[in-house]
């Protein structure tokens, strides 16, 4: 394959200009990878890989948390990307461009990024990465202050984006629900992968929690500011702490009758056949995390209830994505639930919730009412 014959893939993210990427070697796409970086909270750090072929490209899902679709169907392993195909995850899509490398470089109206040496990621303007999507508010990358875990009633106010693009306080009376700043990158890659591999090797992937109605409650969790904590503690101490955290979640989910569908680093996707079971599990995890051994970590959680596609031990669908976005609204120490999960779970009157907050969730139409579960009040 000559330099002018390399395939070109159009990577498009909602709200951002498309980028044409010359695929002359294996190229990764994700939030933190050696390739094309996308600001998409549904994307995993290393979400998928594109490999050039004679007739186009091949795409491999790299065991991503939320999965990838090809022409609307969940992908499994490696599949071709041919003309007319669409690869999608979250608000990001990939299509094979009709242009080839030689002609694309003359298309002045389009940004064309050539592959960088030594596997370095693409960046616009000659740097080494291409970042798609709009950056959103989050922690200052230079801030290494240890995460402080506070009871939900004392959580600090956080600004929420308003339709006009400015920021202002969210319209709530008590604790606030944070910005939809995406599911954060969660751990130093090598250490996180060691812990994840170790835990999954012992337990494998269970079948999904049984549900006669086809409806599940999804629980997403991750450690707030985990990268900073990992850097602060060092690899060995972080490895031990992350192992204890992951084993705690694994144990509590099983005890509640749920299933750990995926565990990637410090992030977990779990399913439950009952909303109250999911809430009881989330509460038990937060209370267990009050143990002094977990003083260096603060876990945020989000729950949503809905139907999903079950295939090969994984789950796909809109409601899985909604749950991920609900979790992205939580701060460390918080459990945030959707209105549907709250309506199902609160009928017994033994749970306490904060006032609902109406928010827009990134990449989803309409608005959603979210509430904080006040788990420290005896739920």
C-alpha positions, 0 to 999 in steps of 0.5 A: 500500500503506497502513501497515497493509498492509505485509507482515510477515516472521518471521525465526527463528534457531536458539536465539533468539526469532523476530522479526517485521519490518514490511517497508515498504521494501527490507530487507537481512538479514546479518551486517553490513547495513542491516537485520536482523543475524543472528549466523549464521556461514553468513550473508554480511555482506549475505546477502539483500534482502527487498522488499515486494510486493502479495501478499507479498515478494520475496527476492533473494540478494545473491551470498552465499557459502553461498547461500540456499534457498527451500523446500529448493531453491537460490535463483537471483536474485529469488524470491517469498516467499509464505505457506507458503514458507520461505527458509533459510540456515545456522540462519536461516529467513524466513517470511511472517507471516499478520499484517499491520502493523496487527494485528501491532503489537497482538500484545503477545506478539511483538516487532515491529520497524518499519522505521527511517528512512534505511535504518538497521538494526533493533535491539531496544528502539528502537535501529537494528538487530535482532541474532538469534542468540547472541553467541559469543566472539571478539576484543574489538572495541576491540582493534586490536593487530596480528595475530601470526602464529606457527607452529602449534606455538606457537599460544596456547590458546583456550577452547572452549564446553562443553555446559553453556554454560561455557568450558574448555580444549579437550582436546588436548595441543598446539596448540588448535582455537579457539571456533566463533565464526563466520566473521568479518566480513572487510574494510572493505566498499568496499575489499573489493568493489573488490578482489573485483570486480577479480579476478573481472573478470579471471578470471570463475567457473571450472567446478568442479574435475572429480570423477567420484565427485561428492565434493569437498574444500572449502577456506574461508579468510579473514584473521583480524581483517581489519577491525582491520588495514584500519583500522590500515593505511588504505584505500590500503595495505589495498587493495594488501595485500588485492589481493596476498593475493587474487591469491596465493590465486587463483594457488595454487588454480589451480596446484593444479588447484582452483577459486575458487568465490567470493571475497568480500573476503578470504574464499574458498571453493575446491573440489578434486577431491582432498583431498591437492591441497587440503592441498598448496594450503593449505600452499603459501598459508600458506608464501607468506604468510610473505613479509614483504609479508604481515606484517600479515595472518594467514590461517586455513583449514579443509578438509572433504571430502564431496558437494555440489550443483553448480548454475550454478557454485556449490556447496550442501549440508551438507558446504559448511556443515561446511567453513565451520564447520571454518574458523571453528575455526581461528586465524590461521596454522592449517589445520584439517581434518575427520577425513574429509579427514585420513583420505583425505590421510594414507595416504602418511605424509608429512603431520603432524597434531596430535591430533584434537579432538572438538567440536560445530559450531554448528548441526550435530548430533553431534560432529566430530573436527578436526585441525590440519595442521602445515604448517610441518613439511615437508608 
